[in-house]
Amino acid sequence: MQATILPYTPQDEFFIDEGCHIIELSNSTQDTDVSIAQARVTPGVTTRWHRPADTIEPYVIISGTGVVEVGELAATKVNPGDVVLIPVLCRQRISNTGDQDLVFLAICSPRFTSSCYEDLEAQAE
């Protein structure tokens, strides 16, 4: 990996079918060990049940409030500063229970690729 500064580009935000908006802060072949995405869930929205294959995916809650469901754990309220540890192949979803956007970082290791994403609700349909 080469030393690099990656500028924040909010205009690059895009919506994914999971139900949230994403800005890829760092996700490239220059650093295959980790990727960092900023996710934004609007008020009242719950993302689809999904899981990453062969990837751990901690969340770091930046702003807003929500409820996260991970594996077989009870649904748990999350606030700014909370960290949610999500192991490989662990189902997950998050709900925005507040009146402002819920923003968090999704930090994948190894880096996120679309091939590692499993939409569990699509499999059930």
MOPAC internal coordinates of N, CA, C and O (Angstrom, degrees):
PM7 1SCF
backbone

  N    0.0000 0     0.00 0     0.00 0    0    0    0
  C    1.4578 1     0.00 0     0.00 0    1    0    0
  C    1.5179 1   108.37 1     0.00 0    2    1    0
  O    1.2310 1   121.30 1   -35.13 1    3    2    1
  N    1.3099 1   115.12 1   144.87 1    3    2    1
  C    1.4543 1   122.06 1   178.70 1    5    3    2
  C    1.5354 1   108.92 1  -106.53 1    6    5    3
  O    1.2310 1   120.17 1   -36.46 1    7    6    5
  N    1.3240 1   117.29 1   143.54 1    7    6    5
  C    1.4665 1   120.64 1   176.78 1    9    7    6
  C    1.5284 1   109.01 1   -59.06 1   10    9    7
  O    1.2310 1   120.94 1   -49.26 1   11   10    9
  N    1.3289 1   115.80 1   130.74 1   11   10    9
  C    1.4608 1   121.52 1  -175.12 1   13   11   10
  C    1.5190 1   109.31 1  -150.81 1   14   13   11
  O    1.2310 1   120.50 1   -32.02 1   15   14   13
  N    1.3148 1   116.65 1   147.98 1   15   14   13
  C    1.4665 1   122.63 1   170.21 1   17   15   14
  C    1.5198 1   107.11 1  -109.01 1   18   17   15
  O    1.2310 1   120.59 1   -56.47 1   19   18   17
  N    1.3061 1   116.48 1   123.53 1   19   18   17
  C    1.4595 1   121.39 1   179.27 1   21   19   18
  C    1.5229 1   108.57 1  -103.87 1   22   21   19
  O    1.2310 1   119.31 1   -67.97 1   23   22   21
  N    1.3230 1   118.93 1   112.03 1   23   22   21
  C    1.4670 1   120.25 1  -177.98 1   25   23   22
  C    1.5296 1   111.59 1   -69.71 1   26   25   23
  O    1.2310 1   120.97 1   -32.28 1   27   26   25
  N    1.3108 1   115.75 1   147.72 1   27   26   25
  C    1.4626 1   122.38 1   175.79 1   29   27   26
  C    1.5197 1   108.04 1   -73.89 1   30   29   27
  O    1.2310 1   120.36 1   -54.67 1   31   30   29
  N    1.3256 1   116.91 1   125.33 1   31   30   29
  C    1.4704 1   121.31 1  -176.62 1   33   31   30
  C    1.5285 1   109.89 1  -127.28 1   34   33   31
  O    1.2310 1   120.23 1   -98.90 1   35   34   33
  N    1.3337 1   117.17 1    81.10 1   35   34   33
  C    1.4714 1   119.77 1  -177.35 1   37   35   34
  C    1.5299 1   113.00 1   -61.17 1   38   37   35
  O    1.2310 1   119.89 1   156.77 1   39   38   37
  N    1.3192 1   117.81 1   -23.23 1   39   38   37
  C    1.4587 1   120.35 1   178.97 1   41   39   38
  C    1.5302 1   112.23 1   -68.93 1   42   41   39
  O    1.2310 1   119.82 1   167.90 1   43   42   41
  N    1.3244 1   117.95 1   -12.10 1   43   42   41
  C    1.4653 1   122.15 1   178.52 1   45   43   42
  C    1.5308 1   112.84 1   -88.15 1   46   45   43
  O    1.2310 1   120.05 1  -175.45 1   47   46   45
  N    1.3218 1   117.51 1     4.55 1   47   46   45
  C    1.4596 1   120.62 1   179.93 1   49   47   46
  C    1.5306 1   110.31 1   -60.71 1   50   49   47
  O    1.2310 1   120.89 1   -39.48 1   51   50   49
  N    1.3393 1   115.91 1   140.52 1   51   50   49
  C    1.4607 1   120.61 1   177.26 1   53   51   50
  C    1.5260 1   108.97 1  -138.66 1   54   53   51
  O    1.2310 1   121.02 1   -23.91 1   55   54   53
  N    1.3223 1   115.65 1   156.09 1   55   54   53
  C    1.4610 1   122.56 1  -178.74 1   57   55   54
  C    1.5199 1   108.83 1   -94.55 1   58   57   55
  O    1.2310 1   120.58 1   -41.71 1   59   58   57
  N    1.3415 1   116.49 1   138.29 1   59   58   57
  C    1.4596 1   120.35 1   175.33 1   61   59   58
  C    1.5301 1   109.65 1  -116.24 1   62   61   59
  O    1.2310 1   120.75 1   -26.06 1   63   62   61
  N    1.3242 1   116.17 1   153.94 1   63   62   61
  C    1.4632 1   122.09 1  -176.64 1   65   63   62
  C    1.5189 1   113.20 1   -59.57 1   66   65   63
  O    1.2310 1   120.21 1   158.85 1   67   66   65
  N    1.3116 1   117.20 1   -21.15 1   67   66   65
  C    1.4672 1   121.56 1   177.38 1   69   67   66
  C    1.5268 1   110.94 1   -58.09 1   70   69   67
  O    1.2310 1   120.64 1   153.35 1   71   70   69
  N    1.3464 1   116.38 1   -26.65 1   71   70   69
  C    1.4575 1   120.64 1   177.27 1   73   71   70
  C    1.5065 1   114.76 1   114.96 1   74   73   71
  O    1.2310 1   120.04 1  -162.22 1   75   74   73
  N    1.3292 1   117.53 1    17.78 1   75   74   73
  C    1.4552 1   119.68 1   179.40 1   77   75   74
  C    1.5256 1   110.94 1  -139.51 1   78   77   75
  O    1.2310 1   121.72 1   -10.76 1   79   78   77
  N    1.3159 1   114.31 1   169.24 1   79   78   77
  C    1.4600 1   122.44 1   178.60 1   81   79   78
  C    1.5296 1   107.94 1  -102.24 1   82   81   79
  O    1.2310 1   120.53 1   -38.70 1   83   82   81
  N    1.3262 1   116.59 1   141.30 1   83   82   81
  C    1.4590 1   121.89 1  -174.44 1   85   83   82
  C    1.5206 1   111.15 1  -127.54 1   86   85   83
  O    1.2310 1   120.92 1   -40.85 1   87   86   85
  N    1.3277 1   115.84 1   139.15 1   87   86   85
  C    1.4640 1   122.77 1   165.47 1   89   87   86
  C    1.5243 1   105.85 1  -121.61 1   90   89   87
  O    1.2310 1   120.33 1   -62.16 1   91   90   89
  N    1.3169 1   116.98 1   117.84 1   91   90   89
  C    1.4663 1   121.42 1   177.03 1   93   91   90
  C    1.5289 1   107.58 1   -75.94 1   94   93   91
  O    1.2310 1   120.44 1   -74.01 1   95   94   93
  N    1.3220 1   116.76 1   105.99 1   95   94   93
  C    1.4617 1   120.62 1  -179.40 1   97   95   94
  C    1.5264 1   111.06 1   -79.41 1   98   97   95
  O    1.2310 1   121.07 1   142.57 1   99   98   97
  N    1.3392 1   115.56 1   -37.43 1   99   98   97
  C    1.4622 1   120.76 1   177.84 1  101   99   98
  C    1.5221 1   108.07 1  -157.03 1  102  101   99
  O    1.2310 1   120.82 1   -65.68 1  103  102  101
  N    1.3196 1   116.05 1   114.32 1  103  102  101
  C    1.4567 1   120.92 1   178.13 1  105  103  102
  C    1.5234 1   108.06 1  -161.05 1  106  105  103
  O    1.2310 1   120.84 1   -85.89 1  107  106  105
  N    1.3256 1   116.01 1    94.11 1  107  106  105
  C    1.4579 1   119.09 1  -177.93 1  109  107  106
  C    1.5159 1   111.18 1  -151.66 1  110  109  107
  O    1.2310 1   121.32 1   -11.69 1  111  110  109
  N    1.2950 1   115.08 1   168.31 1  111  110  109
  C    1.4620 1   120.43 1   177.71 1  113  111  110
  C    1.5231 1   111.23 1   -71.06 1  114  113  111
  O    1.2310 1   119.70 1   168.27 1  115  114  113
  N    1.3471 1   118.18 1   -11.73 1  115  114  113
  C    1.4714 1   120.48 1   174.61 1  117  115  114
  C    1.5212 1   111.57 1   -66.04 1  118  117  115
  O    1.2310 1   120.45 1   152.06 1  119  118  117
  N    1.3361 1   116.75 1   -27.94 1  119  118  117
  C    1.4630 1   121.44 1  -179.70 1  121  119  118
  C    1.5222 1   107.89 1  -137.45 1  122  121  119
  O    1.2310 1   120.29 1   -91.02 1  123  122  121
  N    1.3127 1   117.05 1    88.98 1  123  122  121
  C    1.4559 1   121.14 1  -177.55 1  125  123  122
  C    1.5264 1   112.75 1   -80.51 1  126  125  123
  O    1.2310 1   120.41 1   170.73 1  127  126  125
  N    1.3415 1   116.81 1    -9.27 1  127  126  125
  C    1.4656 1   120.64 1  -178.22 1  129  127  126
  C    1.5192 1   113.77 1   -75.71 1  130  129  127
  O    1.2310 1   120.26 1   153.27 1  131  130  129
  N    1.3301 1   117.12 1   -26.73 1  131  130  129
  C    1.4677 1   119.40 1  -174.44 1  133  131  130
  C    1.5246 1   110.48 1  -156.14 1  134  133  131
  O    1.2310 1   121.07 1   -29.31 1  135  134  133
  N    1.3342 1   115.56 1   150.69 1  135  134  133
  C    1.4605 1   121.53 1   168.33 1  137  135  134
  C    1.5158 1   107.65 1  -132.42 1  138  137  135
  O    1.2310 1   121.25 1   -25.49 1  139  138  137
  N    1.3291 1   115.22 1   154.51 1  139  138  137
  C    1.4639 1   121.50 1  -179.67 1  141  139  138
  C    1.5187 1   107.71 1  -131.47 1  142  141  139
  O    1.2310 1   121.00 1   -55.50 1  143  142  141
  N    1.3241 1   115.70 1   124.50 1  143  142  141
  C    1.4635 1   121.14 1   176.37 1  145  143  142
  C    1.5216 1   108.64 1  -125.19 1  146  145  143
  O    1.2310 1   121.02 1   -35.47 1  147  146  145
  N    1.3206 1   115.66 1   144.53 1  147  146  145
  C    1.4624 1   120.31 1   171.15 1  149  147  146
  C    1.5210 1   106.65 1   -96.73 1  150  149  147
  O    1.2310 1   120.75 1   -56.44 1  151  150  149
  N    1.3271 1   116.17 1   123.56 1  151  150  149
  C    1.4592 1   121.56 1   178.62 1  153  151  150
  C    1.5234 1   108.87 1  -107.95 1  154  153  151
  O    1.2310 1   121.27 1   -35.48 1  155  154  153
  N    1.3370 1   115.18 1   144.52 1  155  154  153
  C    1.4683 1   120.93 1   178.70 1  157  155  154
  C    1.5236 1   108.04 1  -132.97 1  158  157  155
  O    1.2310 1   121.28 1   -56.64 1  159  158  157
  N    1.3329 1   115.15 1   123.36 1  159  158  157
  C    1.4599 1   121.83 1   178.78 1  161  159  158
  C    1.5253 1   107.23 1  -114.47 1  162  161  159
  O    1.2310 1   120.38 1   -53.84 1  163  162  161
  N    1.3192 1   116.88 1   126.16 1  163  162  161
  C    1.4614 1   120.47 1  -177.30 1  165  163  162
  C    1.5301 1   110.72 1   -77.92 1  166  165  163
  O    1.2310 1   120.12 1   -20.78 1  167  166  165
  N    1.3323 1   117.38 1   159.22 1  167  166  165
  C    1.4692 1   121.11 1  -177.89 1  169  167  166
  C    1.5288 1   112.42 1   -54.32 1  170  169  167
  O    1.2310 1   121.48 1   -43.58 1  171  170  169
  N    1.3309 1   114.77 1   136.42 1  171  170  169
  C    1.4524 1   121.09 1   176.98 1  173  171  170
  C    1.5206 1   115.39 1    83.54 1  174  173  171
  O    1.2310 1   119.67 1   176.37 1  175  174  173
  N    1.3212 1   118.24 1    -3.63 1  175  174  173
  C    1.4676 1   121.81 1  -177.10 1  177  175  174
  C    1.5243 1   110.65 1   -96.29 1  178  177  175
  O    1.2310 1   121.08 1   -39.47 1  179  178  177
  N    1.3231 1   115.54 1   140.53 1  179  178  177
  C    1.4619 1   123.60 1   171.06 1  181  179  178
  C    1.5149 1   107.16 1  -117.66 1  182  181  179
  O    1.2310 1   120.36 1   -50.59 1  183  182  181
  N    1.3195 1   116.92 1   129.41 1  183  182  181
  C    1.4620 1   120.12 1   178.65 1  185  183  182
  C    1.5288 1   109.67 1   -71.02 1  186  185  183
  O    1.2310 1   121.01 1   -17.67 1  187  186  185
  N    1.3207 1   115.67 1   162.33 1  187  186  185
  C    1.4616 1   121.63 1   179.22 1  189  187  186
  C    1.5348 1   109.84 1   -72.04 1  190  189  187
  O    1.2310 1   120.96 1   -29.32 1  191  190  189
  N    1.3227 1   115.76 1   150.68 1  191  190  189
  C    1.4550 1   119.86 1   172.38 1  193  191  190
  C    1.5209 1   107.92 1   -62.21 1  194  193  191
  O    1.2310 1   120.74 1   -50.37 1  195  194  193
  N    1.3131 1   116.18 1   129.63 1  195  194  193
  C    1.4575 1   121.42 1   179.88 1  197  195  194
  C    1.5224 1   109.09 1  -153.26 1  198  197  195
  O    1.2310 1   121.37 1    -7.75 1  199  198  197
  N    1.3219 1   114.99 1   172.25 1  199  198  197
  C    1.4602 1   119.21 1   174.89 1  201  199  198
  C    1.5239 1   108.76 1  -155.68 1  202  201  199
  O    1.2310 1   121.15 1   -31.35 1  203  202  201
  N    1.3166 1   115.41 1   148.65 1  203  202  201
  C    1.4621 1   119.48 1   173.93 1  205  203  202
  C    1.5328 1   109.57 1   -91.99 1  206  205  203
  O    1.2310 1   120.61 1   -46.71 1  207  206  205
  N    1.3198 1   116.44 1   133.29 1  207  206  205
  C    1.4638 1   121.34 1   176.04 1  209  207  206
  C    1.5232 1   108.36 1   -91.41 1  210  209  207
  O    1.2310 1   120.40 1   -46.97 1  211  210  209
  N    1.3052 1   116.85 1   133.03 1  211  210  209
  C    1.4710 1   122.45 1   177.04 1  213  211  210
  C    1.5198 1   113.61 1    62.42 1  214  213  211
  O    1.2310 1   120.34 1  -155.26 1  215  214  213
  N    1.3320 1   116.96 1    24.74 1  215  214  213
  C    1.4670 1   121.38 1  -176.61 1  217  215  214
  C    1.5269 1   109.48 1  -143.93 1  218  217  215
  O    1.2310 1   120.21 1   -44.95 1  219  218  217
  N    1.3330 1   117.21 1   135.05 1  219  218  217
  C    1.4625 1   119.66 1   167.96 1  221  219  218
  C    1.5225 1   107.26 1   -92.32 1  222  221  219
  O    1.2310 1   120.46 1   -29.92 1  223  222  221
  N    1.3318 1   116.73 1   150.08 1  223  222  221
  C    1.4690 1   119.30 1  -173.22 1  225  223  222
  C    1.5296 1   111.53 1  -143.53 1  226  225  223
  O    1.2310 1   119.76 1  -103.23 1  227  226  225
  N    1.3130 1   118.06 1    76.77 1  227  226  225
  C    1.4656 1   118.61 1   173.66 1  229  227  226
  C    1.5398 1   111.41 1   -64.38 1  230  229  227
  O    1.2310 1   121.08 1   -34.90 1  231  230  229
  N    1.3234 1   115.54 1   145.10 1  231  230  229
  C    1.4642 1   122.76 1   170.84 1  233  231  230
  C    1.5259 1   107.48 1  -106.47 1  234  233  231
  O    1.2310 1   120.44 1   -38.84 1  235  234  233
  N    1.3161 1   116.76 1   141.16 1  235  234  233
  C    1.4567 1   122.86 1   170.29 1  237  235  234
  C    1.5211 1   106.22 1  -119.72 1  238  237  235
  O    1.2310 1   120.47 1   -66.68 1  239  238  237
  N    1.3265 1   116.70 1   113.32 1  239  238  237
  C    1.4660 1   120.84 1  -176.52 1  241  239  238
  C    1.5344 1   108.54 1   -76.16 1  242  241  239
  O    1.2310 1   121.03 1   -55.37 1  243  242  241
  N    1.3253 1   115.64 1   124.63 1  243  242  241
  C    1.4617 1   122.29 1  -177.37 1  245  243  242
  C    1.5331 1   111.61 1   -97.78 1  246  245  243
  O    1.2310 1   120.42 1   131.40 1  247  246  245
  N    1.3374 1   116.81 1   -48.60 1  247  246  245
  C    1.4661 1   120.13 1  -179.54 1  249  247  246
  C    1.5213 1   109.64 1  -153.63 1  250  249  247
  O    1.2310 1   121.57 1   -21.77 1  251  250  249
  N    1.3197 1   114.60 1   158.23 1  251  250  249
  C    1.4581 1   120.94 1  -178.97 1  253  251  250
  C    1.5221 1   110.56 1    87.60 1  254  253  251
  O    1.2310 1   121.57 1    -0.09 1  255  254  253
  N    1.3306 1   114.60 1   179.91 1  255  254  253
  C    1.4593 1   121.03 1   178.84 1  257  255  254
  C    1.5210 1   108.91 1  -132.61 1  258  257  255
  O    1.2310 1   121.71 1   -27.10 1  259  258  257
  N    1.3200 1   114.33 1   152.90 1  259  258  257
  C    1.4526 1   117.77 1  -179.37 1  261  259  258
  C    1.5077 1   111.42 1  -162.92 1  262  261  259
  O    1.2310 1   121.95 1     5.87 1  263  262  261
  N    1.3164 1   113.88 1  -174.13 1  263  262  261
  C    1.4530 1   122.70 1   174.85 1  265  263  262
  C    1.5164 1   106.64 1  -128.12 1  266  265  263
  O    1.2310 1   120.75 1   -52.47 1  267  266  265
  N    1.3318 1   116.17 1   127.53 1  267  266  265
  C    1.4559 1   120.97 1   179.89 1  269  267  266
  C    1.5268 1   109.01 1  -110.33 1  270  269  267
  O    1.2310 1   121.33 1   -38.03 1  271  270  269
  N    1.3322 1   115.06 1   141.97 1  271  270  269
  C    1.4559 1   121.97 1   175.07 1  273  271  270
  C    1.5216 1   107.05 1  -121.98 1  274  273  271
  O    1.2310 1   120.96 1   -58.22 1  275  274  273
  N    1.3352 1   115.78 1   121.78 1  275  274  273
  C    1.4665 1   121.97 1  -176.51 1  277  275  274
  C    1.5194 1   108.44 1  -132.31 1  278  277  275
  O    1.2310 1   120.67 1   -57.87 1  279  278  277
  N    1.3280 1   116.33 1   122.13 1  279  278  277
  C    1.4527 1   120.41 1   178.49 1  281  279  278
  C    1.5111 1   111.32 1    54.79 1  282  281  279
  O    1.2310 1   120.79 1    49.54 1  283  282  281
  N    1.3239 1   116.10 1  -130.46 1  283  282  281
  C    1.4632 1   121.93 1  -179.21 1  285  283  282
  C    1.5288 1   112.36 1   -99.52 1  286  285  283
  O    1.2310 1   120.03 1  -172.69 1  287  286  285
  N    1.3454 1   117.54 1     7.31 1  287  286  285
  C    1.4640 1   120.04 1   177.57 1  289  287  286
  C    1.5249 1   110.06 1   -67.15 1  290  289  287
  O    1.2310 1   120.67 1   -27.19 1  291  290  289
  N    1.3190 1   116.33 1   152.81 1  291  290  289
  C    1.4610 1   120.81 1   174.53 1  293  291  290
  C    1.5319 1   108.99 1   -64.57 1  294  293  291
  O    1.2310 1   120.45 1   -31.45 1  295  294  293
  N    1.3199 1   116.75 1   148.55 1  295  294  293
  C    1.4623 1   120.89 1   174.02 1  297  295  294
  C    1.5250 1   107.48 1   -54.79 1  298  297  295
  O    1.2310 1   120.75 1   -47.01 1  299  298  297
  N    1.3452 1   116.17 1   132.99 1  299  298  297
  C    1.4584 1   121.26 1  -172.50 1  301  299  298
  C    1.5174 1   110.85 1  -131.44 1  302  301  299
  O    1.2310 1   120.70 1   -46.77 1  303  302  301
  N    1.3300 1   116.27 1   133.23 1  303  302  301
  C    1.4603 1   121.10 1   177.17 1  305  303  302
  C    1.5222 1   109.71 1   -68.34 1  306  305  303
  O    1.2310 1   120.52 1   -40.43 1  307  306  305
  N    1.3294 1   116.62 1   139.57 1  307  306  305
  C    1.4620 1   121.97 1   176.48 1  309  307  306
  C    1.5217 1   109.74 1  -125.59 1  310  309  307
  O    1.2310 1   121.83 1   -33.96 1  311  310  309
  N    1.3346 1   114.11 1   146.04 1  311  310  309
  C    1.4540 1   123.35 1  -177.82 1  313  311  310
  C    1.5284 1   109.08 1  -133.38 1  314  313  311
  O    1.2310 1   119.84 1   -11.44 1  315  314  313
  N    1.3417 1   117.92 1   168.56 1  315  314  313
  C    1.4615 1   120.00 1   177.89 1  317  315  314
  C    1.5289 1   111.99 1   -53.27 1  318  317  315
  O    1.2310 1   121.24 1   -45.07 1  319  318  317
  N    1.3277 1   115.23 1   134.93 1  319  318  317
  C    1.4509 1   122.26 1  -179.91 1  321  319  318
  C    1.5175 1   113.80 1    95.93 1  322  321  319
  O    1.2310 1   119.99 1   161.48 1  323  322  321
  N    1.3315 1   117.63 1   -18.52 1  323  322  321
  C    1.4631 1   120.45 1   179.13 1  325  323  322
  C    1.5294 1   110.34 1   -70.26 1  326  325  323
  O    1.2310 1   121.09 1   -32.13 1  327  326  325
  N    1.3263 1   115.53 1   147.87 1  327  326  325
  C    1.4615 1   122.56 1   176.19 1  329  327  326
  C    1.5245 1   107.90 1  -120.22 1  330  329  327
  O    1.2310 1   120.68 1   -49.58 1  331  330  329
  N    1.3151 1   116.31 1   130.42 1  331  330  329
  C    1.4603 1   123.00 1   178.84 1  333  331  330
  C    1.5255 1   107.08 1  -110.36 1  334  333  331
  O    1.2310 1   120.23 1   -61.50 1  335  334  333
  N    1.3312 1   117.17 1   118.50 1  335  334  333
  C    1.4611 1   121.08 1  -179.72 1  337  335  334
  C    1.5298 1   109.15 1   -93.96 1  338  337  335
  O    1.2310 1   120.71 1   -57.78 1  339  338  337
  N    1.3217 1   116.25 1   122.22 1  339  338  337
  C    1.4627 1   121.59 1  -175.58 1  341  339  338
  C    1.5283 1   108.77 1  -121.35 1  342  341  339
  O    1.2310 1   120.34 1   -69.75 1  343  342  341
  N    1.3383 1   116.96 1   110.25 1  343  342  341
  C    1.4596 1   120.05 1  -178.67 1  345  343  342
  C    1.5309 1   112.90 1   -73.17 1  346  345  343
  O    1.2310 1   121.01 1    -8.81 1  347  346  345
  N    1.3101 1   115.68 1   171.19 1  347  346  345
  C    1.4576 1   123.58 1   175.90 1  349  347  346
  C    1.5332 1   109.79 1   -54.98 1  350  349  347
  O    1.2310 1   120.61 1   -42.38 1  351  350  349
  N    1.3262 1   116.44 1   137.62 1  351  350  349
  C    1.4637 1   124.45 1   175.69 1  353  351  350
  C    1.5218 1   114.29 1    60.34 1  354  353  351
  O    1.2310 1   119.78 1  -153.90 1  355  354  353
  N    1.3080 1   118.02 1    26.10 1  355  354  353
  C    1.4625 1   122.27 1  -179.37 1  357  355  354
  C    1.5306 1   109.14 1   -99.77 1  358  357  355
  O    1.2310 1   120.84 1   -55.37 1  359  358  357
  N    1.3313 1   116.01 1   124.63 1  359  358  357
  C    1.4730 1   119.15 1  -179.93 1  361  359  358
  C    1.5221 1   109.63 1   -67.03 1  362  361  359
  O    1.2310 1   121.42 1   -29.22 1  363  362  361
  N    1.3404 1   114.89 1   150.78 1  363  362  361
  C    1.4547 1   119.78 1  -175.44 1  365  363  362
  C    1.5193 1   111.26 1  -158.69 1  366  365  363
  O    1.2310 1   121.57 1   -26.30 1  367  366  365
  N    1.3139 1   114.61 1   153.70 1  367  366  365
  C    1.4615 1   122.43 1   168.31 1  369  367  366
  C    1.5146 1   107.13 1  -161.79 1  370  369  367
  O    1.2310 1   121.08 1   -19.41 1  371  370  369
  N    1.3300 1   115.55 1   160.59 1  371  370  369
  C    1.4672 1   120.33 1  -179.04 1  373  371  370
  C    1.5177 1   108.95 1  -138.64 1  374  373  371
  O    1.2310 1   120.73 1   -37.32 1  375  374  373
  N    1.3220 1   116.22 1   142.68 1  375  374  373
  C    1.4616 1   123.13 1  -179.96 1  377  375  374
  C    1.5212 1   109.55 1  -117.57 1  378  377  375
  O    1.2310 1   120.88 1   -41.01 1  379  378  377
  N    1.3164 1   115.93 1   138.99 1  379  378  377
  C    1.4628 1   120.28 1   172.51 1  381  379  378
  C    1.5177 1   107.17 1   -89.95 1  382  381  379
  O    1.2310 1   120.38 1   -67.53 1  383  382  381
  N    1.3239 1   116.89 1   112.47 1  383  382  381
  C    1.4600 1   122.02 1  -178.81 1  385  383  382
  C    1.5228 1   112.45 1  -101.80 1  386  385  383
  O    1.2310 1   120.50 1  -178.53 1  387  386  385
  N    1.3219 1   116.64 1     1.47 1  387  386  385
  C    1.4559 1   120.66 1  -177.81 1  389  387  386
  C    1.5160 1   112.37 1   -97.99 1  390  389  387
  O    1.2310 1   121.51 1     9.48 1  391  390  389
  N    1.3308 1   114.71 1  -170.52 1  391  390  389
  C    1.4636 1   120.19 1   179.87 1  393  391  390
  C    1.5317 1   112.06 1  -108.27 1  394  393  391
  O    1.2310 1   120.44 1  -170.20 1  395  394  393
  N    1.3381 1   116.76 1     9.80 1  395  394  393
  C    1.4627 1   121.32 1   173.70 1  397  395  394
  C    1.5214 1   108.08 1  -133.19 1  398  397  395
  O    1.2310 1   120.33 1   -13.05 1  399  398  397
  N    1.3113 1   116.97 1   166.95 1  399  398  397
  C    1.4575 1   120.47 1  -179.01 1  401  399  398
  C    1.5205 1   111.66 1   -56.66 1  402  401  399
  O    1.2310 1   121.07 1   -38.27 1  403  402  401
  N    1.3310 1   115.57 1   141.73 1  403  402  401
  C    1.4631 1   123.20 1   171.56 1  405  403  402
  C    1.5207 1   106.05 1   -95.84 1  406  405  403
  O    1.2310 1   120.50 1   -61.10 1  407  406  405
  N    1.3244 1   116.65 1   118.90 1  407  406  405
  C    1.4670 1   121.93 1  -177.00 1  409  407  406
  C    1.5241 1   108.61 1  -120.08 1  410  409  407
  O    1.2310 1   121.07 1   -47.95 1  411  410  409
  N    1.3326 1   115.56 1   132.05 1  411  410  409
  C    1.4588 1   119.78 1   178.10 1  413  411  410
  C    1.5187 1   109.96 1  -148.09 1  414  413  411
  O    1.2310 1   121.34 1   -20.61 1  415  414  413
  N    1.3248 1   115.04 1   159.39 1  415  414  413
  C    1.4509 1   121.28 1   173.32 1  417  415  414
  C    1.5179 1   108.36 1   -94.56 1  418  417  415
  O    1.2310 1   120.56 1   -44.27 1  419  418  417
  N    1.3177 1   116.53 1   135.73 1  419  418  417
  C    1.4648 1   123.09 1   172.29 1  421  419  418
  C    1.5288 1   105.82 1  -109.35 1  422  421  419
  O    1.2310 1   120.93 1   -64.51 1  423  422  421
  N    1.3069 1   115.83 1   115.49 1  423  422  421
  C    1.4672 1   121.61 1  -174.46 1  425  423  422
  C    1.5270 1   107.69 1  -112.20 1  426  425  423
  O    1.2310 1   120.53 1   -73.34 1  427  426  425
  N    1.3202 1   116.59 1   106.66 1  427  426  425
  C    1.4653 1   121.42 1  -174.63 1  429  427  426
  C    1.5200 1   111.27 1  -100.11 1  430  429  427
  O    1.2310 1   121.94 1   -41.96 1  431  430  429
  N    1.3381 1   113.89 1   138.04 1  431  430  429
  C    1.4579 1   119.47 1   177.03 1  433  431  430
  C    1.5268 1   108.57 1  -140.58 1  434  433  431
  O    1.2310 1   119.62 1   -60.48 1  435  434  433
  N    1.3467 1   118.32 1   119.52 1  435  434  433
  C    1.4581 1   126.48 1    -4.33 1  437  435  434
  C    1.5275 1   110.61 1   -65.57 1  438  437  435
  O    1.2310 1   120.53 1    -2.91 1  439  438  437
  N    1.3012 1   116.59 1   177.09 1  439  438  437
  C    1.4649 1   121.09 1  -172.12 1  441  439  438
  C    1.5246 1   111.61 1   -56.36 1  442  441  439
  O    1.2310 1   121.22 1   -28.93 1  443  442  441
  N    1.3292 1   115.26 1   151.07 1  443  442  441
  C    1.4545 1   121.98 1   179.92 1  445  443  442
  C    1.5204 1   110.60 1   -71.10 1  446  445  443
  O    1.2310 1   121.31 1   -45.12 1  447  446  445
  N    1.3217 1   115.11 1   134.88 1  447  446  445
  C    1.4652 1   122.29 1   167.33 1  449  447  446
  C    1.5191 1   106.40 1  -133.55 1  450  449  447
  O    1.2310 1   120.32 1   -25.77 1  451  450  449
  N    1.3047 1   117.00 1   154.23 1  451  450  449
  C    1.4709 1   119.68 1  -177.87 1  453  451  450
  C    1.5241 1   111.89 1   -61.32 1  454  453  451
  O    1.2310 1   119.90 1   155.55 1  455  454  453
  N    1.3189 1   117.80 1   -24.45 1  455  454  453
  C    1.4640 1   120.27 1  -179.51 1  457  455  454
  C    1.5229 1   112.64 1   -69.76 1  458  457  455
  O    1.2310 1   119.71 1   161.62 1  459  458  457
  N    1.3284 1   118.16 1   -18.38 1  459  458  457
  C    1.4650 1   119.90 1  -179.35 1  461  459  458
  C    1.5303 1   112.14 1   -93.14 1  462  461  459
  O    1.2310 1   119.57 1   178.19 1  463  462  461
  N    1.3271 1   118.42 1    -1.81 1  463  462  461
  C    1.4586 1   122.09 1  -176.05 1  465  463  462
  C    1.5209 1   111.05 1   -90.38 1  466  465  463
  O    1.2310 1   120.28 1   -51.21 1  467  466  465
  N    1.3306 1   117.07 1   128.79 1  467  466  465
  C    1.4445 1   121.72 1   176.77 1  469  467  466
  C    1.5260 1   109.16 1  -121.48 1  470  469  467
  O    1.2310 1   120.51 1   -62.50 1  471  470  469
  N    1.3360 1   116.64 1   117.50 1  471  470  469
  C    1.4660 1   123.08 1   175.74 1  473  471  470
  C    1.5147 1   106.89 1   -86.17 1  474  473  471
  O    1.2310 1   120.15 1   -74.97 1  475  474  473
  N    1.3166 1   117.31 1   105.03 1  475  474  473
  C    1.4658 1   121.36 1  -175.62 1  477  475  474
  C    1.5180 1   112.79 1   -72.84 1  478  477  475
  O    1.2310 1   119.80 1   154.61 1  479  478  477
  N    1.3259 1   118.00 1   -25.39 1  479  478  477
  C    1.4610 1   120.09 1   178.09 1  481  479  478
  C    1.5238 1   110.46 1   -74.53 1  482  481  479
  O    1.2310 1   119.63 1   144.81 1  483  482  481
  N    1.3168 1   118.32 1   -35.19 1  483  482  481
  C    1.4623 1   121.09 1   177.78 1  485  483  482
  C    1.5232 1   110.23 1   -66.68 1  486  485  483
  O    1.2310 1   120.36 1   144.92 1  487  486  485
  N    1.3409 1   116.91 1   -35.08 1  487  486  485
  C    1.4600 1   120.47 1   179.17 1  489  487  486
  C    1.5102 1   111.10 1   -67.18 1  490  489  487
  O    1.2310 1   120.38 1   150.88 1  491  490  489
  N    1.3483 1   116.87 1   -29.12 1  491  490  489
  C    1.4643 1   121.51 1  -177.68 1  493  491  490
  C    1.5257 1   112.14 1   -82.47 1  494  493  491
  O    1.2310 1   120.13 1   161.90 1  495  494  493
  N    1.3201 1   117.36 1   -18.10 1  495  494  493
  C    1.4768 1   120.95 1  -175.85 1  497  495  494
  C    1.5083 1   111.74 1   -77.21 1  498  497  495
  O    1.2310 1   120.10 1   180.00 1  499  498  497

